[in-house]
Amino acid sequence: MATLKLSRSRTSNSQRSLIILNNYSSWYSPQSPYQDDPILKTISQAIKSNSLSSLTKFLPSISSLQLTNLITRNPHSLPPHSLLSFFNFLSSQPHFRLTLHAYSTMVHFLVAHKMHSQARDLLHLIVSKKGMGSSASLFASILETRGTHLPGLVLDALMIVYVDLGFLDDAIQCFRLLRKHYFRIPARGCRCLIDRMMRTNLPTVTLGFYLEILDYGYSPSVYVFNVLMHKLCKEGKIKDAQIVFDEFGKRGLHATAVSFNTLINGHCKAKNLDEGFRLKSVMEGSGMRPDVYTYSALINGLCKENRLDDAELLLHEMCERGLTPNDVIFTTLIDGHCKNGRIDMAMEIYQLMLSKDLKPDLIMYNTLTNGLCKAGDMKEARKIVDEMCTNGLNPDKITYTTLLDGFCKEGDLESALDVRKGMIKRGIELDNVAFTALISGFCRGGKVVEAERMLREMLKVGLKPDDATYTMVIDCFCKNGDSKTGFRLLKEMRSDGHVPAVETYNALMNGLCKHGQLKNANMLLETMLDLGVVPDDITYNILLEGHCKHGNPEDFDKLQSEKGLVSDYACYTSLVSKSSKYRQKR
């Protein structure tokens, strides 16, 4: 009879242990020690039945440890949202004080259950209560309560909350604490912090922190480098901007046209034109073609240094390369030519612009108008303004004031007043510049009554004439023999808070001496000295001129020879008294 042999599989000790544990767990489950806690049981039942108000009498009995156990252990398997509702209920009770430990524990619980927005709201509440300078204590609490949770997400969220509340120093401190404990880079928190720092006016600080996080593994960004370069160049910190530019190669990035243009523009504004042109060559050597903005920066730099011929050559170069100059380039060139008195060249550039179907804007028209007015070509200036109106652009205050000033300087007061009427018609108020131009024009034309009337009108509209304007009117009155009105205006100046300078007194002195009032002139000199106004050589020359014209003819040669040599009161009085004694002896 054949014997049937049953094969018996060998089971390892580890497998046997696992089978025993599985079988054991199917018929026996050990009770959690926290399930027997009567306080936790009562709380859990109240949470489940949504009757939190019934817990008020139990609040004094709840310890910090029990609350922590309820959150971390959750012995009665409460839903996460229900536990959060209970936590919020506790925080609203006036006689129950939640500890920082409890808050931190709850934040970990929320993050573990993917309730990220609620966790951030809770962090926001904690930081709002703790305030600025709380990063170290909050960081320590989060580490202490992390349990088996990884704290990276919580700490990342904490950085964002500090940034949202404007506590940037705390956000930076959070990062440094993370780095000290070798946690992974908080990418979202760093991005949020850098974005916020770039909106501040502290580009050097931002650059320092950005390099710090890059060294810890944060991914570099061409955009961030470009923004930092722009801000540094704007502050004139070209060396720091160059450091940023050099980081491109070190970080495995490629500089863009924006990168080159930003640095080129910075160097040109800092009058480092050679470096600007060197960067243009580097740009071309890297296979990148300079664009309109590259040429615009370089042309602007050349015009500011009055290298207009070089600027013209650069304009032709860009046109030969198929680039169309924009209105900024044309305006820059026109302005450069106008400031250097090359109005013909400015008009040539203007015609070139029109030939390229580019429409001049208000800034360009004002630039041309100003250049023509300075050149005294008021006819062409008026023509340009008319052309502006034909093209649908309304002249602004700058346009009118420029025309008004130009007509006044050319002595065409009638046209200047017509411009003023046009301003009033369009509702454009005259400013200090416009009023001063009219007063100057009237004074230059000897129309002293009109000059004072304009001064009164200026004061009536609430504008405050400066010392030079008052002095101009005083001088006009004095030259017309009306020193009395001149002194009245001087008194008015002082009562209005002005401190007249030597130029104002010289105008009065000149008026007195020209009309032979030498005694009054000497009294005015003494008044000047009493007020602490130091006479200059012009003052003494005016006085000597007065003595020469209206004094004793015998003293003429002596006093005339001393003009320009008398520099102080002692010399003046000595000279005049010697002449007087000499006459008495004779």
C-alpha positions in Angstrom: 0.0 0.0 0.0 1.4 3.2 -1.0 2.0 5.7 1.6 0.8 9.2 1.1 3.3 11.8 2.3 2.0 15.3 3.2 4.4 18.0 2.5 4.8 20.6 5.3 5.9 24.0 4.5 8.4 25.6 6.7 7.4 28.9 8.3 10.0 31.3 9.6 9.8 32.8 13.1 9.0 36.3 11.7 6.2 35.0 9.5 4.8 33.0 12.5 4.9 36.1 14.6 3.0 38.1 12.0 0.3 35.5 11.7 -0.1 35.3 15.4 -0.4 39.2 15.7 -2.9 39.3 12.9 -5.0 36.5 14.4 -4.7 38.2 17.8 -5.8 41.5 16.5 -8.9 39.9 15.0 -10.3 38.9 18.3 -8.6 41.3 20.7 -7.9 45.0 20.3 -6.2 46.7 23.3 -8.0 49.7 24.6 -6.3 53.1 24.4 -5.4 54.4 27.9 -6.8 57.8 26.9 -10.3 56.3 26.2 -10.8 55.9 29.9 -10.1 59.5 30.7 -13.5 60.8 31.9 -12.8 64.4 30.9 -11.8 63.4 27.3 -14.8 61.1 27.1 -17.2 63.8 28.1 -15.6 66.3 25.8 -15.7 63.8 22.9 -19.4 63.1 23.5 -20.2 66.8 23.6 -18.3 67.4 20.4 -20.1 64.5 18.6 -23.5 65.7 19.8 -22.7 69.3 18.9 -23.4 70.6 22.4 -20.2 72.4 23.2 -22.0 74.9 25.5 -22.6 72.1 28.0 -18.8 71.9 28.5 -18.5 75.3 30.1 -18.4 73.8 33.7 -15.7 71.4 32.6 -13.3 74.0 31.3 -11.4 74.6 34.6 -10.8 70.8 34.7 -9.2 70.5 31.3 -5.4 70.5 31.6 -3.0 71.4 28.9 -1.8 67.8 28.7 -5.4 66.5 28.2 -6.0 69.0 25.4 -2.8 67.9 23.7 -3.8 64.3 24.0 -7.2 65.0 22.6 -5.6 66.6 19.5 -2.7 64.3 19.0 -4.3 61.0 20.1 -7.9 61.7 19.2 -9.0 58.6 21.3 -12.6 58.7 20.2 -11.9 59.2 16.5 -13.4 62.7 16.2 -13.6 64.2 12.7 -10.8 66.9 12.2 -13.3 69.7 11.5 -15.1 68.8 14.8 -11.9 69.0 16.7 -11.1 72.4 15.1 -14.6 73.7 16.1 -13.9 72.6 19.7 -10.5 74.3 19.6 -12.1 77.5 18.3 -14.7 77.3 21.0 -12.0 77.1 23.7 -10.2 80.1 22.2 -13.4 82.1 22.5 -13.9 81.5 26.2 -12.8 84.4 28.3 -11.6 82.3 31.2 -9.8 79.7 29.3 -6.3 80.5 28.1 -4.8 78.4 25.3 -1.0 78.0 25.5 1.5 78.4 22.6 2.1 74.7 23.0 -1.6 74.0 22.3 -1.8 76.3 19.3 1.4 74.7 17.8 -0.1 71.2 18.4 -3.3 72.2 16.6 -1.4 73.6 13.6 0.5 70.3 13.2 -2.8 68.4 13.4 -4.4 70.6 10.7 -1.5 70.3 8.3 -1.4 66.5 8.9 -5.1 66.4 7.8 -4.4 68.6 4.8 -6.4 71.5 6.3 -3.8 74.0 5.1 -5.9 77.2 4.9 -7.2 76.6 8.4 -3.6 76.0 9.6 -2.4 79.3 8.0 -5.4 81.2 9.6 -4.4 79.8 13.0 -0.7 80.7 12.4 -1.9 84.2 11.5 -3.8 84.5 14.8 -0.8 83.3 16.8 1.7 85.7 15.0 -0.8 88.6 15.4 -1.0 87.9 19.2 2.8 87.4 19.6 3.8 90.3 17.4 7.1 91.3 15.9 10.2 89.5 17.1 8.4 86.3 17.9 10.0 84.0 15.3 12.5 82.3 17.7 9.8 81.3 20.3 7.3 80.2 17.7 9.9 78.2 15.8 10.9 76.4 19.1 7.3 75.7 19.9 6.6 74.2 16.5 9.7 71.9 16.8 8.7 70.9 20.3 5.2 69.9 19.3 5.9 68.2 16.0 5.8 64.6 17.3 6.1 62.4 14.3 5.1 65.1 11.9 7.6 66.7 9.5 7.6 70.4 10.3 8.6 71.7 6.9 5.1 72.6 5.7 4.3 74.3 9.0 7.5 76.4 9.0 7.0 77.2 5.3 3.5 78.5 6.2 4.9 80.4 9.2 7.3 82.3 6.9 4.4 83.3 4.6 2.3 84.5 7.5 5.2 86.7 8.8 5.6 88.1 5.3 1.8 88.8 5.0 1.9 90.7 8.3 4.9 92.7 7.2 7.3 91.2 9.8 10.1 90.6 7.2 12.9 90.4 9.8 11.0 87.5 11.5 10.5 85.8 8.2 14.2 86.0 7.5 14.9 84.7 11.0 12.6 81.7 10.3 14.6 80.8 7.2 17.9 81.0 9.2 16.5 78.8 11.9 15.4 76.3 9.3 18.8 76.3 7.8 20.5 75.9 11.2 18.4 72.7 11.8 19.1 71.4 8.3 15.4 71.3 7.2 14.7 71.4 3.5 14.4 74.8 1.7 11.0 76.4 2.3 10.4 77.2 -1.4 7.0 78.9 -1.1 8.1 81.0 2.0 11.3 82.1 0.3 9.5 83.0 -2.9 6.9 85.0 -1.0 9.6 86.8 1.1 11.7 87.7 -1.9 8.7 89.0 -3.8 7.8 91.2 -0.9 11.4 92.4 -0.3 11.7 93.4 -4.0 8.9 95.8 -3.5 10.8 97.6 -0.8 13.5 100.3 -1.3 16.2 98.1 0.1 17.7 96.3 -3.0 21.1 95.7 -1.3 19.5 93.9 1.7 17.3 91.9 -0.7 20.3 90.9 -2.8 22.2 89.8 0.3 19.3 87.6 1.4 18.7 86.3 -2.1 22.3 85.1 -2.4 21.9 83.5 1.1 18.9 81.4 0.0 20.5 80.5 -3.3 23.5 79.1 -1.5 21.1 76.9 0.5 19.6 75.4 -2.6 16.9 77.8 -3.7 16.4 77.9 -7.5 17.8 81.1 -9.1 15.6 83.3 -11.3 16.6 85.5 -14.2 13.6 87.7 -13.4 14.7 88.3 -9.8 18.2 89.2 -10.9 16.9 91.6 -13.5 14.6 93.4 -11.0 17.4 93.6 -8.4 19.8 95.1 -11.1 17.1 97.6 -12.1 16.6 98.8 -8.5 20.3 99.0 -7.7 21.0 101.0 -10.9 18.1 103.3 -10.0 19.9 104.0 -6.7 23.2 104.5 -8.5 24.7 101.4 -7.0 26.3 100.2 -10.2 29.0 98.1 -8.5 26.3 96.1 -6.7 24.4 95.8 -10.0 27.5 94.4 -11.7 27.8 91.8 -8.9 24.3 90.7 -9.7 25.1 90.5 -13.4 28.2 88.4 -12.7 26.0 85.9 -10.7 24.3 84.8 -14.0 27.3 82.7 -15.0 28.0 81.5 -11.5 24.4 80.2 -11.1 24.2 78.6 -14.6 21.9 81.2 -16.0 22.1 83.2 -19.3 21.7 87.0 -19.2 18.9 88.2 -21.4 18.6 91.4 -23.5 16.8 92.9 -20.5 19.7 92.0 -18.3 22.3 93.7 -20.6 20.0 96.7 -21.2 19.4 97.3 -17.5 23.2 97.3 -16.7 24.1 99.4 -19.8 21.4 102.0 -18.9 22.8 102.1 -15.3 26.4 102.6 -16.5 25.3 105.3 -19.0 23.4 107.2 -16.3 26.4 107.0 -14.0 28.5 108.5 -16.9 30.4 105.2 -17.4 29.9 105.3 -21.2 33.0 103.2 -21.9 31.6 100.4 -19.8 28.2 100.7 -21.5 29.8 100.3 -24.9 31.9 97.4 -23.6 28.7 95.6 -22.5 27.2 96.2 -25.9 30.2 94.4 -27.4 29.8 91.5 -24.9 26.2 91.4 -25.8 27.0 91.1 -29.5 29.8 88.6 -28.8 27.3 86.3 -27.1 25.1 86.2 -30.2 22.6 88.7 -28.9 21.6 91.7 -31.0 21.3 95.1 -29.3 17.7 96.3 -29.5 16.1 99.7 -29.5 16.4 100.0 -25.7 20.2 99.3 -25.9 20.6 102.1 -28.4 18.3 104.4 -26.4 20.4 104.1 -23.3 23.6 104.7 -25.1 22.3 107.7 -27.1 20.9 109.2 -23.9 24.3 108.8 -22.3 26.1 110.4 -25.2 23.6 113.4 -25.3 24.1 114.1 -21.6 27.8 114.3 -22.2 27.2 116.6 -25.2 28.7 114.0 -27.5 26.0 114.7 -30.1 28.0 113.7 -33.2 28.6 110.3 -31.7 24.9 110.0 -30.8 24.1 110.8 -34.4 26.5 108.0 -35.6 24.8 105.5 -33.2 21.4 106.6 -34.6 22.5 105.8 -38.2 24.0 102.5 -37.0 20.7 101.3 -35.5 18.8 102.4 -38.6 21.3 100.5 -40.8 20.6 97.4 -38.7 16.9 97.6 -39.5 15.9 99.1 -36.1 13.4 101.9 -36.0 14.2 104.6 -33.4 11.4 105.3 -31.0 10.0 108.6 -29.8 12.3 108.5 -26.7 15.4 108.4 -28.9 14.3 111.2 -31.1 13.2 113.3 -28.1 16.6 112.7 -26.5 18.5 113.8 -29.6 16.3 116.9 -30.1 16.7 117.9 -26.5 20.4 117.5 -26.7 20.7 119.7 -29.8 18.4 122.3 -28.3 20.4 122.5 -25.1 23.5 123.0 -27.1 22.0 125.7 -29.2 22.0 123.5 -32.3 18.3 124.2 -33.2 18.9 123.5 -36.9 20.1 120.0 -36.1 17.1 119.5 -33.8 14.7 120.5 -36.6 16.5 118.0 -38.9 16.0 115.2 -36.4 12.4 116.3 -36.0 11.9 116.0 -39.8 13.6 112.6 -39.8 11.2 111.4 -37.2 8.2 112.6 -39.2 9.5 110.8 -42.3 9.4 107.5 -40.3 5.7 108.0 -39.7 6.2 108.5 -35.9 3.9 111.0 -34.3 5.5 113.5 -31.9 4.0 113.5 -28.4 3.5 116.4 -26.0 7.0 116.0 -24.4 8.7 116.3 -27.8 6.6 119.3 -28.9 7.5 121.0 -25.6 11.2 120.2 -26.0 11.2 121.7 -29.5 9.2 124.8 -28.3 11.7 125.4 -25.5 14.6 125.1 -27.8 13.1 127.5 -30.3 12.2 130.0 -27.6 15.7 129.9 -26.2 17.1 130.6 -29.7 14.7 133.6 -29.9 12.8 132.1 -32.9 9.3 132.8 -31.5 7.7 132.6 -35.0 8.8 129.0 -35.4 7.9 128.2 -31.8 4.4 129.5 -32.3 4.2 127.4 -35.5 5.2 124.3 -33.6 2.5 124.9 -31.0 -0.1 125.4 -33.8 1.1 122.1 -35.4 0.6 120.4 -32.0 -3.0 121.6 -31.8 -3.7 120.5 -35.4 -2.5 117.0 -34.5 -5.0 116.9 -31.7 -2.7 117.6 -28.7 -3.6 120.3 -26.2 -0.8 122.6 -25.0 -0.2 122.2 -21.3 1.1 124.5 -18.6 4.7 123.8 -19.7 3.9 124.8 -23.3 2.2 128.1 -22.4 4.8 129.0 -19.8 7.6 128.4 -22.2 6.0 130.6 -24.9 5.1 133.3 -22.4 8.7 133.4 -21.1 10.1 133.4 -24.6 7.9 136.4 -25.7 8.8 138.3 -22.5 12.6 137.8 -23.1 12.2 139.0 -26.6 10.3 142.1 -25.4 7.1 141.1 -27.1 4.8 141.7 -24.1 1.7 142.0 -26.2 2.1 138.4 -27.4 3.0 137.3 -23.9 -0.3 138.7 -22.6 -2.1 136.9 -25.5 -0.6 133.6 -24.3 -1.7 134.4 -20.8 -5.3 135.0 -22.1 -5.1 131.6 -23.8 -4.1 130.0 -20.5 -7.0 131.6 -18.6 -9.4 130.5 -21.4 -8.3 126.9 -21.0 -8.5 127.0 -17.3 -4.7 126.7 -16.8 -3.5 128.6 -13.7 -0.4 130.7 -13.9 2.4 129.4 -11.6 5.4 131.1 -10.1 7.4 130.7 -13.3 4.8 132.3 -15.5 4.2 135.2 -13.1 7.9 135.8 -12.7 8.4 135.8 -16.5 5.7 138.5 -16.9 7.1 140.6 -14.1 10.6 140.3 -15.5 9.3 141.3 -19.0 7.5 144.4 -17.6 10.6 145.3 -15.6 12.8 144.9 -18.6 10.5 147.1 -20.6 10.5 149.8 -17.8 6.7 149.2 -17.2 7.0 149.5 -13.5 3.3 149.9 -12.7 2.4 146.8 -14.7 5.2 144.9 -13.0 3.8 145.8 -9.5 0.2 145.0 -10.6 1.4 141.5 -11.7 3.2 141.1 -8.4 -0.1 141.9 -6.5 -2.0 139.5 -8.7 0.6 136.8 -7.9 0.1 137.4 -4.2 -3.7 137.4 -4.6 -3.8 133.9 -6.0 -1.7 132.6 -3.1 1.7 132.4 -4.7 4.8 133.6 -2.9 7.3 135.6 -5.0 10.9 134.8 -4.2 13.6 137.3 -3.2 14.8 137.7 -6.8 11.3 138.7 -8.0 10.9 141.3 -5.3 14.4 142.6 -5.9 13.6 142.9 -9.7 10.5 145.1 -9.0 12.4 147.1 -6.3 15.2 147.7 -8.8 12.8 148.8 -11.4 11.2 151.4 -9.1 14.5 152.7 -7.9 15.8 153.1 -11.5 12.7 155.2 -12.2 13.5 157.5 -9.3 10.8 156.0 -7.0 13.0 154.8 -4.1 10.0 155.4 -1.7 8.1 152.5 -3.3 11.2 150.5 -3.3 11.6 150.8 0.5 7.9 150.0 0.9 8.4 146.8 -1.0 11.5 146.0 1.1 9.3 146.4 4.3 6.6 144.2 2.7 9.3 141.6 1.9 10.4 141.4 5.5 6.9 141.3 7.0 6.2 138.4 4.7 9.0 136.4 6.2 11.7 137.1 3.6 15.2 137.9 4.7 16.5 140.3 2.0 20.0 139.6 0.8 22.7 142.1 -0.2 21.4 142.1 -3.8 18.1 143.7 -2.7 19.9 146.4 -0.7 22.2 147.0 -3.6 19.2 147.7 -5.8 18.0 150.3 -3.3 21.5 151.7 -2.9 21.9 152.1 -6.6 18.6 154.0 -6.8 19.6 156.4 -4.0 23.1 157.1 -5.4 21.9 157.6 -8.9 19.6 160.4 -7.7 22.2 162.0 -5.5 20.7 160.9 -2.1 24.2 160.0 -0.7 23.1 160.8 2.9 20.3 158.2 2.7 22.6 155.8 0.9 25.1 156.0 3.9 22.2 155.5 6.3 21.1 152.4 4.3 24.7 151.1 4.5 24.6 151.4 8.3 21.2 149.7 8.4 22.6 146.8 6.4 25.4 146.4 8.9 23.1 146.6 11.9 20.9 143.8 10.3 23.9 141.6 9.7 23.8 142.0 5.9 27.4 142.1 4.7 28.0 144.6 1.9 29.9 143.3 -1.1 32.3 145.0 -3.5 29.2 146.0 -5.7 27.8 147.9 -2.7 30.9 149.9 -2.3 31.3 150.5 -6.0 27.8 151.9 -6.1 28.5 154.2 -3.3 31.8 155.4 -4.8 30.1 155.9 -8.1 27.5 158.1 -6.3 30.2 160.2 -4.7 32.0 160.5 -8.0 28.8 161.8 -9.7 27.2 163.8 -7.0 30.1 164.6 -4.6 32.8 167.3 -4.9 34.3 167.3 -8.4 37.8 167.6 -6.8 37.4 164.1 -5.3 36.4 162.5 -8.6 39.9 161.2 -9.7 40.7 159.9 -6.3 37.4 158.0 -5.8 37.3 156.8 -9.4 40.8 155.2 -9.0 39.6 153.4 -5.8 36.6 151.7 -7.5 36.9 147.9 -7.3 39.5 148.1 -4.5 37.3 149.0 -1.6 36.1 145.7 0.0 34.9 146.7 3.5 33.2 149.4 5.6 36.4 150.6 7.2 38.1 151.2 3.8 35.1 153.0 2.5 34.7 155.3 5.5 38.4 156.0 5.6 38.5 156.9 1.9 35.5 159.2 2.1 36.6 160.9 5.3 40.1 161.5 3.8 38.6 163.2 0.8 36.5 165.4 3.0 39.5 166.4 5.2 41.6 167.2 2.2 38.9 169.6 0.9 38.7 171.3 4.3 42.5 171.9 4.4 42.4 173.5 1.0 
